[in-house]
Amino acid sequence: MSDIDALLQTLSTRQHEVALCILAGDSNAEIAAYLNLHRTTVERHVAAVLRILGARCRSDLSRLGAANDNDPPARRRPVAVLAGF
């Protein structure tokens, strides 16, 4: 398990979903639509994810994932979104 994988395990389920969307390059508005959340809720989740993972911005998070040799989730959606919940 890489460092990023270990850190991802510390996130809540929703934070993990948001982190995957960030790594896929989604904007806050896109994440809100995919996860059926208000945009300010997404902003709070994004801030928490960045803080927990030690990233200053979304780009840092992407670099962190790339540095740990993780495949970017490339439009991968959380299971709840795929299932239509």
N, C-alpha and C positions, 0 to 999 in steps of 0.2 A: 504494500500500500504506500502510495506516495504521500508527501507532506500535504498536498492540496486535498487528497482523498481523506486523510485523517481530519483535516480542518472541516471539510464538508460534512463529516459525520457529527460535528458539534452543532450544526445548524438545525433549527426546527424544520419540519417537513415543508412548510410554506417558504421559509428562507432558502431552503435547498432548491425548491422549484424556481424561485426568483433568481438564484445564482445561476442555474442552468440557462435560464432565459437571457441573463446578462451575457454569459459566455457565448450564447448563440447570436449576440449582437442586437437584441431587441431593445427598443426604447421603453421608457416607463409607460407610455401610453399603450404600446403593443402588449407589454406584460400585463397591464391592467385589463385589457380586453381578453387576453388568453386565459387569465386566471379569474376573471369576473370579480375584480377588485376595484376600489376607487383609486385614482391615481395618487392621492396623498398617502394611502396605505402602502402602495408600491414604493413610494419614495422612502417611507420609514423602513420597509423591509430592505431596500437597497442600501440604505445607510447602515443598518445593522449588519448586513452581509459584509460590506466593505470593512467595517470596524472589526468584526470577528475574524475575518481572513487577513487583516493587517494590510489592506489595500487603501490607497488614498483616493483612487478613482476607478472607473470601470476598466480603463486601459491597464491599470496595474493588475486588476483581477485577471484579465485576459493573458497578460504576460506571466502571471503566476501559474496559470493553467498550462501555458505553453512550456514554461521552464521545467515543469514537472512531467513533461511528455504526455500530457493528457490530450486525447483527441477532442477538438472542439465539438460541442454538441450539435452543431450545424442544423439548426431548425428543429432539433429534437424537442418535443413537448413533454411536460410532465404527464404521467399516466392519467391523472384526473381530467386533464384537458383533452387528451386523446379519447377518453371514454365519454366525453360530453357532459361531465358533471359540473 
